[in-house]
Amino acid sequence: MTGASLTRTTAWNALAQHYQDIQGQHMRDWFATDANRFERFHLQAAGLNLDYSKNRITAETMKLLQQLARARDLPGQIDSMFSGEAINRSEKRPVLHTALRNFGNREVLVDGVDVMPEVRHTMQRMEEFCWKIRRNQWRGFNNQPFTDVVSIGIGGSFLGPKLASSSLKPYWDSGLNIHYLANIDGTHITEILKRLNPATTLFIVQSKSFGTQETLKNALACREWFLNNGGTEADLPKHFTAVSSNVAKALEFGIAEENIFPMWDWVGGRYSLWSAIGLPLALAIGIDNFRDMLRGAYDMDEHFRSAPIEQNMPITMALLGLWYVNFFGVNSHAILPYDHYLRSLPAHLQQLDMESNGKSVTIDGYQVDYHTGPVIWGGVGTNGQHAFHQLLHQGTHFSPCDFIMPMCSHNPIDNFHAMLVSNCLSQSQALLQGKSEEEAVAELMAAGMSKAEAIVTAPQKVIPGNRPSNTLYFPKSKPHTVGALIALYEHKVAAQGFLWGVNSFDQWGVELGKQLGSKVLSALEGEDIPQHFDGSTNGLVRAFHDMQNL
Ligand code: F6P
């Protein structure tokens, strides 16, 4: 399936025509004339509910979008992913993070070999490891139990576990403090280590490749700190573990073989939370809760594989996103969790979506003649309401929003949660309804303004409305729900990549920065500035040298 022909499909052309027909219509009128719009555009899957009625769609829109999905053989492409075809063609790899949460009896074949026994064996090792640490069977060098775990990793080896850890904070029952060290910034490592006792600190070096500059540098610095503060070389195996698909490099670094948990080439970094990369989380919440999270993801996998296109939640969200990007010319999408525990969701989805679908050529190497992945942004509600929501309501751009809302709180004090929900619902309502000029004039006059003055002031108060949003809701942020939620977005992103015909599973754009980074570092560290550096980079390198002694 290539992307080159996307804009020439009958379904695409029908959508382009349909866009002309409905783009001037207001959702307000659709709600006024259809008492069942909420039920009509509503889905349930794996414990999640999706209200997508506040979108610029009619039944005809959905029918045409679903036709496009069929024209792109979306079900066939989804099957190819689950069945282990090497759909990541530029890296010649299958895409099988779903095997990590395969609770069914299905074999998952890679090069003819079932990977499930190895997956289960690794889970068994994780369980034993968690048991020993959480029950204080495995202790630090002076026989004290561990109090702190430092997870060293970046990108997918950081964002997923961090999101799940903060999402599931109410389930932390081990007393361990979990710290995530990602950035190559002396400040980050200093601030983490200064609070820790080496004798009671466990390190997990998390790197699929075991070649990522930031992670290796941070890991070496932690090792140094450990050795300079009471630990000995002989104590290292008690305190340093690793998760990697590059066992040789982890061994070379000095991690004891029995402390290395495997990863596999067929798991992309941004999809690796479900593997041993999730260890810090499993240490915090216990392996049973970790398994519940995997089961939530598995339930979403089964839904994605088997639900018809019309009832398929990830596919529906993918099609809605495509509708806005390709027909409304929208280039961003906001993620708005109304749950403090889910506050890291926008950051995780930024990597998931933008590293996956920030692509300009099709999987066959043709330049696309349509837009692909949008900019993902967002933040936790209600804080965002007092910051960036102004642009959502009255800006010249419009950004479709996903409101994400647990209906019950883990911390039910007073009427806080009803107030939080009321904010969430009133934001999506305001985006939909807006405020007309007549309403603004009437409001101003009711507040005591003269009609003439009200007419002059009213344009400032007009809110166009007709701005689309999804509302994802569920009872509570539990392990199963969080697993289903993250998997939902994984599949939405994969489905969009399949529709756009891009490879959502490589990330070559990231590599250029890595290659140039080492040349710039040489220049900063005193070697000659290479001739081919541009004038700006030269100037900044000189400024770095000049400012060292200020
Ligand atoms: O920055 C690119 C990237 O390759 C991500 O895709 C990945 O999650 C991250 O770096 C970390 O990679 P690794 O786990 O190999 O250290």
Boltz pocket constraint, residues with backbone or C-beta under 6 A from the ligand:
constraints:
  - pocket:
      binder: B
      contacts: [[A, 154], [A, 155], [A, 156], [A, 157], [A, 206], [A, 207], [A, 208], [A, 209], [A, 210], [A, 211], [A, 212], [A, 215], [A, 269], [A, 270], [A, 355], [A, 507], [A, 510]]
      max_distance: 6.0
